[in-house]
Amino acid sequence: MQKELYLTEDNQHQKITSWMKECKLMRKYVAYELDSSKAALLVLDMQNFFLDENNHAFIPTAKNIIPNIQKLIKYFDKKSRPIIFTQHIDTEGPKEMMTKWWRDSIVAGSEDSNIIPQLFTNLGEMVTKSRYSAFEKTDLESKLREKGVEQLIITGIMSHLCCETTARDAFMKDFEVFFVADANATYTEELHIGTLKAISHGFGTCIPTEGIVNDR
């Protein structure tokens, strides 16, 4: 697969405008409105494994979503709303489908496993996961229920794998999903847009970062 740098500081406005048009074509009915007093921010797998240019799993566009995720973290911290980071750690079990599929692993305690220092992890909680979905074999749902969370703001990597799977699971657990179009990233724009369309059609509301941080 040929990786792409499809979102940059220079083209961000144009890309967001185009993506939002695509999303609106998928579903015009608005099922719910954003209410930050009911929301939690989820930051998925922003780890060196995906953000170090020397790694084979490097996602070129991922570095350009960091400023948007930083804005969202600061916004949620100011609102005193929950912020949850996920750290993907593979189990390396020979029968685990993730191991079979990728023949690769993120090892606990390795430099690759660490969340990048540009994100303020001290402002939130950490959930360790070993599947695409942040809900699978974790205590994420119980953490959210305990905090009275009804809406989940999803950011991170990769759009079409962990982020989309988590969004689908959140919907099936009756959370109101907001998928931040310019704060999620993957290898190609085609994969990213495919996720935005799928989410918009059946699982949640796609929204730009500014649509959240400018909400009053």
Biotite code that builds the C-alpha atoms (Angstrom):
import biotite.structure as struc

atoms = struc.array([
    struc.Atom([0.000, 0.000, 0.000], chain_id="A", res_id=1, res_name="MET", atom_name="CA", element="C"),
    struc.Atom([1.295, 3.438, -0.950], chain_id="A", res_id=2, res_name="GLN", atom_name="CA", element="C"),
    struc.Atom([0.968, 5.700, 2.087], chain_id="A", res_id=3, res_name="LYS", atom_name="CA", element="C"),
    struc.Atom([-0.179, 9.300, 1.601], chain_id="A", res_id=4, res_name="GLU", atom_name="CA", element="C"),
    struc.Atom([0.281, 12.623, 3.326], chain_id="A", res_id=5, res_name="LEU", atom_name="CA", element="C"),
    struc.Atom([-3.258, 13.738, 2.561], chain_id="A", res_id=6, res_name="TYR", atom_name="CA", element="C"),
    struc.Atom([-3.901, 16.292, 5.318], chain_id="A", res_id=7, res_name="LEU", atom_name="CA", element="C"),
    struc.Atom([-1.571, 19.259, 5.802], chain_id="A", res_id=8, res_name="THR", atom_name="CA", element="C"),
    struc.Atom([-1.734, 22.650, 7.454], chain_id="A", res_id=9, res_name="GLU", atom_name="CA", element="C"),
    struc.Atom([-2.136, 24.253, 4.027], chain_id="A", res_id=10, res_name="ASP", atom_name="CA", element="C"),
    struc.Atom([-4.978, 22.054, 2.733], chain_id="A", res_id=11, res_name="ASN", atom_name="CA", element="C"),
    struc.Atom([-6.807, 21.370, 5.989], chain_id="A", res_id=12, res_name="GLN", atom_name="CA", element="C"),
    struc.Atom([-9.661, 23.829, 5.420], chain_id="A", res_id=13, res_name="HIS", atom_name="CA", element="C"),
    struc.Atom([-10.281, 22.555, 1.897], chain_id="A", res_id=14, res_name="GLN", atom_name="CA", element="C"),
    struc.Atom([-10.158, 18.910, 2.978], chain_id="A", res_id=15, res_name="LYS", atom_name="CA", element="C"),
    struc.Atom([-12.538, 19.415, 5.897], chain_id="A", res_id=16, res_name="ILE", atom_name="CA", element="C"),
    struc.Atom([-15.018, 21.294, 3.702], chain_id="A", res_id=17, res_name="THR", atom_name="CA", element="C"),
    struc.Atom([-14.929, 18.484, 1.144], chain_id="A", res_id=18, res_name="SER", atom_name="CA", element="C"),
    struc.Atom([-15.195, 15.693, 3.729], chain_id="A", res_id=19, res_name="TRP", atom_name="CA", element="C"),
    struc.Atom([-18.116, 17.323, 5.520], chain_id="A", res_id=20, res_name="MET", atom_name="CA", element="C"),
    struc.Atom([-19.994, 17.573, 2.236], chain_id="A", res_id=21, res_name="LYS", atom_name="CA", element="C"),
    struc.Atom([-19.431, 13.860, 1.673], chain_id="A", res_id=22, res_name="GLU", atom_name="CA", element="C"),
    struc.Atom([-20.702, 13.086, 5.170], chain_id="A", res_id=23, res_name="CYS", atom_name="CA", element="C"),
    struc.Atom([-23.856, 15.168, 4.776], chain_id="A", res_id=24, res_name="LYS", atom_name="CA", element="C"),
    struc.Atom([-24.733, 13.233, 1.633], chain_id="A", res_id=25, res_name="LEU", atom_name="CA", element="C"),
    struc.Atom([-24.780, 10.024, 3.679], chain_id="A", res_id=26, res_name="MET", atom_name="CA", element="C"),
    struc.Atom([-27.316, 11.182, 6.268], chain_id="A", res_id=27, res_name="ARG", atom_name="CA", element="C"),
    struc.Atom([-29.207, 14.465, 6.603], chain_id="A", res_id=28, res_name="LYS", atom_name="CA", element="C"),
    struc.Atom([-31.123, 13.646, 9.796], chain_id="A", res_id=29, res_name="TYR", atom_name="CA", element="C"),
    struc.Atom([-29.385, 14.771, 12.994], chain_id="A", res_id=30, res_name="VAL", atom_name="CA", element="C"),
    struc.Atom([-30.148, 12.315, 15.801], chain_id="A", res_id=31, res_name="ALA", atom_name="CA", element="C"),
    struc.Atom([-28.542, 14.322, 18.612], chain_id="A", res_id=32, res_name="TYR", atom_name="CA", element="C"),
    struc.Atom([-26.626, 17.532, 19.317], chain_id="A", res_id=33, res_name="GLU", atom_name="CA", element="C"),
    struc.Atom([-23.197, 17.886, 20.860], chain_id="A", res_id=34, res_name="LEU", atom_name="CA", element="C"),
    struc.Atom([-23.322, 18.485, 24.610], chain_id="A", res_id=35, res_name="ASP", atom_name="CA", element="C"),
    struc.Atom([-19.869, 18.689, 26.162], chain_id="A", res_id=36, res_name="SER", atom_name="CA", element="C"),
    struc.Atom([-21.353, 18.252, 29.656], chain_id="A", res_id=37, res_name="SER", atom_name="CA", element="C"),
    struc.Atom([-22.217, 14.660, 28.671], chain_id="A", res_id=38, res_name="LYS", atom_name="CA", element="C"),
    struc.Atom([-19.094, 13.918, 26.628], chain_id="A", res_id=39, res_name="ALA", atom_name="CA", element="C"),
    struc.Atom([-15.729, 12.221, 27.031], chain_id="A", res_id=40, res_name="ALA", atom_name="CA", element="C"),
    struc.Atom([-12.719, 12.499, 24.726], chain_id="A", res_id=41, res_name="LEU", atom_name="CA", element="C"),
    struc.Atom([-11.110, 9.270, 23.524], chain_id="A", res_id=42, res_name="LEU", atom_name="CA", element="C"),
    struc.Atom([-7.585, 9.448, 22.056], chain_id="A", res_id=43, res_name="VAL", atom_name="CA", element="C"),
    struc.Atom([-6.709, 6.169, 20.394], chain_id="A", res_id=44, res_name="LEU", atom_name="CA", element="C"),
    struc.Atom([-3.203, 4.707, 20.038], chain_id="A", res_id=45, res_name="ASP", atom_name="CA", element="C"),
    struc.Atom([-1.125, 7.829, 19.399], chain_id="A", res_id=46, res_name="MET", atom_name="CA", element="C"),
    struc.Atom([2.025, 5.775, 19.938], chain_id="A", res_id=47, res_name="GLN", atom_name="CA", element="C"),
    struc.Atom([5.572, 5.909, 18.602], chain_id="A", res_id=48, res_name="ASN", atom_name="CA", element="C"),
    struc.Atom([4.895, 2.706, 16.677], chain_id="A", res_id=49, res_name="PHE", atom_name="CA", element="C"),
    struc.Atom([2.720, 4.726, 14.300], chain_id="A", res_id=50, res_name="PHE", atom_name="CA", element="C"),
    struc.Atom([4.316, 8.173, 14.623], chain_id="A", res_id=51, res_name="LEU", atom_name="CA", element="C"),
    struc.Atom([8.044, 7.424, 14.386], chain_id="A", res_id=52, res_name="ASP", atom_name="CA", element="C"),
    struc.Atom([9.127, 7.984, 10.776], chain_id="A", res_id=53, res_name="GLU", atom_name="CA", element="C"),
    struc.Atom([11.648, 5.152, 11.085], chain_id="A", res_id=54, res_name="ASN", atom_name="CA", element="C"),
    struc.Atom([8.974, 2.537, 11.781], chain_id="A", res_id=55, res_name="ASN", atom_name="CA", element="C"),
    struc.Atom([7.349, 0.531, 9.000], chain_id="A", res_id=56, res_name="HIS", atom_name="CA", element="C"),
    struc.Atom([3.928, 1.302, 10.539], chain_id="A", res_id=57, res_name="ALA", atom_name="CA", element="C"),
    struc.Atom([4.470, 5.085, 10.321], chain_id="A", res_id=58, res_name="PHE", atom_name="CA", element="C"),
    struc.Atom([1.355, 7.021, 9.274], chain_id="A", res_id=59, res_name="ILE", atom_name="CA", element="C"),
    struc.Atom([2.455, 10.191, 7.400], chain_id="A", res_id=60, res_name="PRO", atom_name="CA", element="C"),
    struc.Atom([-0.751, 12.140, 8.070], chain_id="A", res_id=61, res_name="THR", atom_name="CA", element="C"),
    struc.Atom([-0.781, 11.276, 11.778], chain_id="A", res_id=62, res_name="ALA", atom_name="CA", element="C"),
    struc.Atom([1.658, 14.042, 12.694], chain_id="A", res_id=63, res_name="LYS", atom_name="CA", element="C"),
    struc.Atom([-0.703, 16.612, 11.227], chain_id="A", res_id=64, res_name="ASN", atom_name="CA", element="C"),
    struc.Atom([-3.595, 15.651, 13.483], chain_id="A", res_id=65, res_name="ILE", atom_name="CA", element="C"),
    struc.Atom([-1.541, 16.221, 16.646], chain_id="A", res_id=66, res_name="ILE", atom_name="CA", element="C"),
    struc.Atom([-2.389, 19.955, 16.907], chain_id="A", res_id=67, res_name="PRO", atom_name="CA", element="C"),
    struc.Atom([-6.105, 19.188, 16.614], chain_id="A", res_id=68, res_name="ASN", atom_name="CA", element="C"),
    struc.Atom([-5.942, 16.494, 19.282], chain_id="A", res_id=69, res_name="ILE", atom_name="CA", element="C"),
    struc.Atom([-4.022, 18.926, 21.509], chain_id="A", res_id=70, res_name="GLN", atom_name="CA", element="C"),
    struc.Atom([-6.814, 21.500, 21.074], chain_id="A", res_id=71, res_name="LYS", atom_name="CA", element="C"),
    struc.Atom([-9.414, 18.913, 22.034], chain_id="A", res_id=72, res_name="LEU", atom_name="CA", element="C"),
    struc.Atom([-7.465, 17.772, 25.091], chain_id="A", res_id=73, res_name="ILE", atom_name="CA", element="C"),
    struc.Atom([-7.115, 21.356, 26.304], chain_id="A", res_id=74, res_name="LYS", atom_name="CA", element="C"),
    struc.Atom([-10.819, 21.974, 25.662], chain_id="A", res_id=75, res_name="TYR", atom_name="CA", element="C"),
    struc.Atom([-11.945, 18.890, 27.570], chain_id="A", res_id=76, res_name="PHE", atom_name="CA", element="C"),
    struc.Atom([-9.554, 19.631, 30.419], chain_id="A", res_id=77, res_name="ASP", atom_name="CA", element="C"),
    struc.Atom([-10.909, 23.182, 30.678], chain_id="A", res_id=78, res_name="LYS", atom_name="CA", element="C"),
    struc.Atom([-14.444, 21.770, 30.761], chain_id="A", res_id=79, res_name="LYS", atom_name="CA", element="C"),
    struc.Atom([-13.382, 19.216, 33.417], chain_id="A", res_id=80, res_name="SER", atom_name="CA", element="C"),
    struc.Atom([-14.646, 16.404, 31.218], chain_id="A", res_id=81, res_name="ARG", atom_name="CA", element="C"),
    struc.Atom([-13.089, 12.910, 31.010], chain_id="A", res_id=82, res_name="PRO", atom_name="CA", element="C"),
    struc.Atom([-10.116, 12.321, 28.715], chain_id="A", res_id=83, res_name="ILE", atom_name="CA", element="C"),
    struc.Atom([-9.112, 8.731, 28.025], chain_id="A", res_id=84, res_name="ILE", atom_name="CA", element="C"),
    struc.Atom([-6.016, 7.614, 26.120], chain_id="A", res_id=85, res_name="PHE", atom_name="CA", element="C"),
    struc.Atom([-5.620, 4.112, 24.760], chain_id="A", res_id=86, res_name="THR", atom_name="CA", element="C"),
    struc.Atom([-2.354, 2.259, 24.392], chain_id="A", res_id=87, res_name="GLN", atom_name="CA", element="C"),
    struc.Atom([-2.357, -0.730, 22.071], chain_id="A", res_id=88, res_name="HIS", atom_name="CA", element="C"),
    struc.Atom([-0.278, -3.653, 23.345], chain_id="A", res_id=89, res_name="ILE", atom_name="CA", element="C"),
    struc.Atom([-0.308, -6.967, 21.483], chain_id="A", res_id=90, res_name="ASP", atom_name="CA", element="C"),
    struc.Atom([-0.594, -10.236, 23.389], chain_id="A", res_id=91, res_name="THR", atom_name="CA", element="C"),
    struc.Atom([1.590, -12.175, 20.915], chain_id="A", res_id=92, res_name="GLU", atom_name="CA", element="C"),
    struc.Atom([-0.494, -15.310, 21.432], chain_id="A", res_id=93, res_name="GLY", atom_name="CA", element="C"),
    struc.Atom([-0.005, -17.616, 18.410], chain_id="A", res_id=94, res_name="PRO", atom_name="CA", element="C"),
    struc.Atom([-3.757, -18.138, 18.057], chain_id="A", res_id=95, res_name="LYS", atom_name="CA", element="C"),
    struc.Atom([-4.653, -14.461, 18.454], chain_id="A", res_id=96, res_name="GLU", atom_name="CA", element="C"),
    struc.Atom([-6.165, -13.166, 15.241], chain_id="A", res_id=97, res_name="MET", atom_name="CA", element="C"),
    struc.Atom([-4.340, -9.824, 15.531], chain_id="A", res_id=98, res_name="MET", atom_name="CA", element="C"),
    struc.Atom([-1.025, -11.739, 15.585], chain_id="A", res_id=99, res_name="THR", atom_name="CA", element="C"),
    struc.Atom([-2.035, -13.989, 12.700], chain_id="A", res_id=100, res_name="LYS", atom_name="CA", element="C"),
    struc.Atom([-3.167, -11.057, 10.600], chain_id="A", res_id=101, res_name="TRP", atom_name="CA", element="C"),
    struc.Atom([-0.309, -8.619, 11.171], chain_id="A", res_id=102, res_name="TRP", atom_name="CA", element="C"),
    struc.Atom([2.622, -10.917, 12.089], chain_id="A", res_id=103, res_name="ARG", atom_name="CA", element="C"),
    struc.Atom([3.828, -7.977, 14.119], chain_id="A", res_id=104, res_name="ASP", atom_name="CA", element="C"),
    struc.Atom([3.442, -6.727, 17.651], chain_id="A", res_id=105, res_name="SER", atom_name="CA", element="C"),
    struc.Atom([3.700, -3.737, 19.953], chain_id="A", res_id=106, res_name="ILE", atom_name="CA", element="C"),
    struc.Atom([5.486, -4.965, 23.060], chain_id="A", res_id=107, res_name="VAL", atom_name="CA", element="C"),
    struc.Atom([4.651, -3.622, 26.509], chain_id="A", res_id=108, res_name="ALA", atom_name="CA", element="C"),
    struc.Atom([7.397, -1.394, 27.882], chain_id="A", res_id=109, res_name="GLY", atom_name="CA", element="C"),
    struc.Atom([9.029, -0.813, 24.504], chain_id="A", res_id=110, res_name="SER", atom_name="CA", element="C"),
    struc.Atom([9.731, 2.646, 23.106], chain_id="A", res_id=111, res_name="GLU", atom_name="CA", element="C"),
    struc.Atom([7.312, 1.910, 20.273], chain_id="A", res_id=112, res_name="ASP", atom_name="CA", element="C"),
    struc.Atom([4.497, 1.339, 22.759], chain_id="A", res_id=113, res_name="SER", atom_name="CA", element="C"),
    struc.Atom([4.778, 4.789, 24.344], chain_id="A", res_id=114, res_name="ASN", atom_name="CA", element="C"),
    struc.Atom([2.268, 7.525, 23.619], chain_id="A", res_id=115, res_name="ILE", atom_name="CA", element="C"),
    struc.Atom([3.970, 10.486, 21.973], chain_id="A", res_id=116, res_name="ILE", atom_name="CA", element="C"),
    struc.Atom([5.086, 13.173, 24.459], chain_id="A", res_id=117, res_name="PRO", atom_name="CA", element="C"),
    struc.Atom([3.266, 15.967, 22.603], chain_id="A", res_id=118, res_name="GLN", atom_name="CA", element="C"),
    struc.Atom([0.006, 14.771, 24.130], chain_id="A", res_id=119, res_name="LEU", atom_name="CA", element="C"),
    struc.Atom([-0.838, 15.626, 27.717], chain_id="A", res_id=120, res_name="PHE", atom_name="CA", element="C"),
    struc.Atom([-1.459, 12.137, 29.078], chain_id="A", res_id=121, res_name="THR", atom_name="CA", element="C"),
    struc.Atom([-1.269, 13.434, 32.653], chain_id="A", res_id=122, res_name="ASN", atom_name="CA", element="C"),
    struc.Atom([-4.624, 15.119, 32.028], chain_id="A", res_id=123, res_name="LEU", atom_name="CA", element="C"),
    struc.Atom([-6.441, 11.851, 31.443], chain_id="A", res_id=124, res_name="GLY", atom_name="CA", element="C"),
    struc.Atom([-6.657, 8.134, 32.152], chain_id="A", res_id=125, res_name="GLU", atom_name="CA", element="C"),
    struc.Atom([-5.044, 5.246, 30.279], chain_id="A", res_id=126, res_name="MET", atom_name="CA", element="C"),
    struc.Atom([-6.731, 2.137, 28.928], chain_id="A", res_id=127, res_name="VAL", atom_name="CA", element="C"),
    struc.Atom([-4.580, -0.685, 27.557], chain_id="A", res_id=128, res_name="THR", atom_name="CA", element="C"),
    struc.Atom([-6.120, -2.661, 24.710], chain_id="A", res_id=129, res_name="LYS", atom_name="CA", element="C"),
    struc.Atom([-5.128, -5.557, 22.457], chain_id="A", res_id=130, res_name="SER", atom_name="CA", element="C"),
    struc.Atom([-7.889, -5.426, 19.850], chain_id="A", res_id=131, res_name="ARG", atom_name="CA", element="C"),
    struc.Atom([-9.060, -2.837, 17.346], chain_id="A", res_id=132, res_name="TYR", atom_name="CA", element="C"),
    struc.Atom([-11.960, -1.823, 19.578], chain_id="A", res_id=133, res_name="SER", atom_name="CA", element="C"),
    struc.Atom([-11.124, 0.030, 22.768], chain_id="A", res_id=134, res_name="ALA", atom_name="CA", element="C"),
    struc.Atom([-14.138, -1.701, 24.344], chain_id="A", res_id=135, res_name="PHE", atom_name="CA", element="C"),
    struc.Atom([-13.000, -5.260, 23.657], chain_id="A", res_id=136, res_name="GLU", atom_name="CA", element="C"),
    struc.Atom([-11.498, -6.940, 26.752], chain_id="A", res_id=137, res_name="LYS", atom_name="CA", element="C"),
    struc.Atom([-11.056, -3.599, 28.573], chain_id="A", res_id=138, res_name="THR", atom_name="CA", element="C"),
    struc.Atom([-12.850, -1.661, 31.304], chain_id="A", res_id=139, res_name="ASP", atom_name="CA", element="C"),
    struc.Atom([-13.537, 1.336, 29.047], chain_id="A", res_id=140, res_name="LEU", atom_name="CA", element="C"),
    struc.Atom([-17.311, 0.962, 29.154], chain_id="A", res_id=141, res_name="GLU", atom_name="CA", element="C"),
    struc.Atom([-17.423, 0.780, 32.942], chain_id="A", res_id=142, res_name="SER", atom_name="CA", element="C"),
    struc.Atom([-15.171, 3.844, 33.215], chain_id="A", res_id=143, res_name="LYS", atom_name="CA", element="C"),
    struc.Atom([-17.514, 5.805, 30.962], chain_id="A", res_id=144, res_name="LEU", atom_name="CA", element="C"),
    struc.Atom([-20.671, 4.637, 32.759], chain_id="A", res_id=145, res_name="ARG", atom_name="CA", element="C"),
    struc.Atom([-19.197, 5.543, 36.147], chain_id="A", res_id=146, res_name="GLU", atom_name="CA", element="C"),
    struc.Atom([-18.554, 9.065, 34.885], chain_id="A", res_id=147, res_name="LYS", atom_name="CA", element="C"),
    struc.Atom([-22.054, 9.434, 33.452], chain_id="A", res_id=148, res_name="GLY", atom_name="CA", element="C"),
    struc.Atom([-20.742, 9.760, 29.897], chain_id="A", res_id=149, res_name="VAL", atom_name="CA", element="C"),
    struc.Atom([-23.367, 9.650, 27.141], chain_id="A", res_id=150, res_name="GLU", atom_name="CA", element="C"),
    struc.Atom([-21.378, 11.061, 24.225], chain_id="A", res_id=151, res_name="GLN", atom_name="CA", element="C"),
    struc.Atom([-17.988, 9.841, 23.010], chain_id="A", res_id=152, res_name="LEU", atom_name="CA", element="C"),
    struc.Atom([-15.630, 12.012, 20.954], chain_id="A", res_id=153, res_name="ILE", atom_name="CA", element="C"),
    struc.Atom([-13.306, 9.736, 18.972], chain_id="A", res_id=154, res_name="ILE", atom_name="CA", element="C"),
    struc.Atom([-9.826, 10.733, 17.787], chain_id="A", res_id=155, res_name="THR", atom_name="CA", element="C"),
    struc.Atom([-6.552, 8.999, 16.970], chain_id="A", res_id=156, res_name="GLY", atom_name="CA", element="C"),
    struc.Atom([-5.305, 6.269, 14.639], chain_id="A", res_id=157, res_name="ILE", atom_name="CA", element="C"),
    struc.Atom([-6.063, 4.404, 12.473], chain_id="A", res_id=158, res_name="MET", atom_name="CA", element="C"),
    struc.Atom([-9.300, 5.822, 11.115], chain_id="A", res_id=159, res_name="SER", atom_name="CA", element="C"),
    struc.Atom([-10.457, 2.642, 9.365], chain_id="A", res_id=160, res_name="HIS", atom_name="CA", element="C"),
    struc.Atom([-9.269, 0.132, 11.969], chain_id="A", res_id=161, res_name="LEU", atom_name="CA", element="C"),
    struc.Atom([-9.199, 0.965, 15.685], chain_id="A", res_id=162, res_name="CYS", atom_name="CA", element="C"),
    struc.Atom([-11.073, 4.265, 15.431], chain_id="A", res_id=163, res_name="CYS", atom_name="CA", element="C"),
    struc.Atom([-13.903, 2.996, 13.246], chain_id="A", res_id=164, res_name="GLU", atom_name="CA", element="C"),
    struc.Atom([-14.261, -0.277, 15.162], chain_id="A", res_id=165, res_name="THR", atom_name="CA", element="C"),
    struc.Atom([-14.411, 1.609, 18.452], chain_id="A", res_id=166, res_name="THR", atom_name="CA", element="C"),
    struc.Atom([-17.010, 3.997, 17.020], chain_id="A", res_id=167, res_name="ALA", atom_name="CA", element="C"),
    struc.Atom([-19.168, 1.088, 15.876], chain_id="A", res_id=168, res_name="ARG", atom_name="CA", element="C"),
    struc.Atom([-18.935, -0.598, 19.276], chain_id="A", res_id=169, res_name="ASP", atom_name="CA", element="C"),
    struc.Atom([-19.726, 2.674, 21.056], chain_id="A", res_id=170, res_name="ALA", atom_name="CA", element="C"),
    struc.Atom([-22.880, 3.045, 18.951], chain_id="A", res_id=171, res_name="PHE", atom_name="CA", element="C"),
    struc.Atom([-23.938, -0.526, 19.730], chain_id="A", res_id=172, res_name="MET", atom_name="CA", element="C"),
    struc.Atom([-23.513, 0.270, 23.438], chain_id="A", res_id=173, res_name="LYS", atom_name="CA", element="C"),
    struc.Atom([-25.828, 3.300, 23.037], chain_id="A", res_id=174, res_name="ASP", atom_name="CA", element="C"),
    struc.Atom([-23.223, 6.053, 23.261], chain_id="A", res_id=175, res_name="PHE", atom_name="CA", element="C"),
    struc.Atom([-23.762, 9.052, 20.990], chain_id="A", res_id=176, res_name="GLU", atom_name="CA", element="C"),
    struc.Atom([-20.702, 9.048, 18.748], chain_id="A", res_id=177, res_name="VAL", atom_name="CA", element="C"),
    struc.Atom([-18.815, 12.046, 17.363], chain_id="A", res_id=178, res_name="PHE", atom_name="CA", element="C"),
    struc.Atom([-15.971, 11.133, 15.020], chain_id="A", res_id=179, res_name="PHE", atom_name="CA", element="C"),
    struc.Atom([-13.521, 14.019, 14.555], chain_id="A", res_id=180, res_name="VAL", atom_name="CA", element="C"),
    struc.Atom([-12.660, 14.092, 10.854], chain_id="A", res_id=181, res_name="ALA", atom_name="CA", element="C"),
    struc.Atom([-9.409, 16.052, 11.171], chain_id="A", res_id=182, res_name="ASP", atom_name="CA", element="C"),
    struc.Atom([-8.277, 14.389, 14.398], chain_id="A", res_id=183, res_name="ALA", atom_name="CA", element="C"),
    struc.Atom([-8.263, 10.831, 13.035], chain_id="A", res_id=184, res_name="ASN", atom_name="CA", element="C"),
    struc.Atom([-5.782, 9.552, 10.468], chain_id="A", res_id=185, res_name="ALA", atom_name="CA", element="C"),
    struc.Atom([-4.819, 6.492, 8.474], chain_id="A", res_id=186, res_name="THR", atom_name="CA", element="C"),
    struc.Atom([-2.608, 5.495, 5.544], chain_id="A", res_id=187, res_name="TYR", atom_name="CA", element="C"),
    struc.Atom([-4.619, 6.889, 2.633], chain_id="A", res_id=188, res_name="THR", atom_name="CA", element="C"),
    struc.Atom([-7.350, 9.437, 2.042], chain_id="A", res_id=189, res_name="GLU", atom_name="CA", element="C"),
    struc.Atom([-9.475, 6.776, 0.359], chain_id="A", res_id=190, res_name="GLU", atom_name="CA", element="C"),
    struc.Atom([-9.505, 4.683, 3.540], chain_id="A", res_id=191, res_name="LEU", atom_name="CA", element="C"),
    struc.Atom([-10.159, 7.782, 5.665], chain_id="A", res_id=192, res_name="HIS", atom_name="CA", element="C"),
    struc.Atom([-13.092, 8.958, 3.560], chain_id="A", res_id=193, res_name="ILE", atom_name="CA", element="C"),
    struc.Atom([-14.501, 5.443, 3.503], chain_id="A", res_id=194, res_name="GLY", atom_name="CA", element="C"),
    struc.Atom([-14.595, 5.497, 7.297], chain_id="A", res_id=195, res_name="THR", atom_name="CA", element="C"),
    struc.Atom([-16.188, 8.961, 7.411], chain_id="A", res_id=196, res_name="LEU", atom_name="CA", element="C"),
    struc.Atom([-18.932, 7.800, 5.052], chain_id="A", res_id=197, res_name="LYS", atom_name="CA", element="C"),
    struc.Atom([-19.579, 4.581, 6.972], chain_id="A", res_id=198, res_name="ALA", atom_name="CA", element="C"),
    struc.Atom([-19.710, 6.384, 10.316], chain_id="A", res_id=199, res_name="ILE", atom_name="CA", element="C"),
    struc.Atom([-21.983, 9.118, 8.935], chain_id="A", res_id=200, res_name="SER", atom_name="CA", element="C"),
    struc.Atom([-24.383, 6.608, 7.434], chain_id="A", res_id=201, res_name="HIS", atom_name="CA", element="C"),
    struc.Atom([-24.860, 4.277, 10.355], chain_id="A", res_id=202, res_name="GLY", atom_name="CA", element="C"),
    struc.Atom([-22.907, 4.991, 13.528], chain_id="A", res_id=203, res_name="PHE", atom_name="CA", element="C"),
    struc.Atom([-22.279, 8.622, 14.407], chain_id="A", res_id=204, res_name="GLY", atom_name="CA", element="C"),
    struc.Atom([-21.749, 12.241, 13.534], chain_id="A", res_id=205, res_name="THR", atom_name="CA", element="C"),
    struc.Atom([-18.558, 13.293, 11.758], chain_id="A", res_id=206, res_name="CYS", atom_name="CA", element="C"),
    struc.Atom([-17.407, 16.719, 12.836], chain_id="A", res_id=207, res_name="ILE", atom_name="CA", element="C"),
    struc.Atom([-14.289, 18.916, 12.507], chain_id="A", res_id=208, res_name="PRO", atom_name="CA", element="C"),
    struc.Atom([-12.202, 19.877, 15.528], chain_id="A", res_id=209, res_name="THR", atom_name="CA", element="C"),
    struc.Atom([-13.392, 23.471, 15.348], chain_id="A", res_id=210, res_name="GLU", atom_name="CA", element="C"),
    struc.Atom([-16.988, 22.292, 15.551], chain_id="A", res_id=211, res_name="GLY", atom_name="CA", element="C"),
    struc.Atom([-16.206, 21.021, 19.048], chain_id="A", res_id=212, res_name="ILE", atom_name="CA", element="C"),
    struc.Atom([-13.774, 23.525, 20.514], chain_id="A", res_id=213, res_name="VAL", atom_name="CA", element="C"),
    struc.Atom([-15.890, 26.454, 19.275], chain_id="A", res_id=214, res_name="ASN", atom_name="CA", element="C"),
    struc.Atom([-19.034, 24.983, 20.863], chain_id="A", res_id=215, res_name="ASP", atom_name="CA", element="C"),
    struc.Atom([-20.267, 27.148, 23.701], chain_id="A", res_id=216, res_name="ARG", atom_name="CA", element="C"),
])
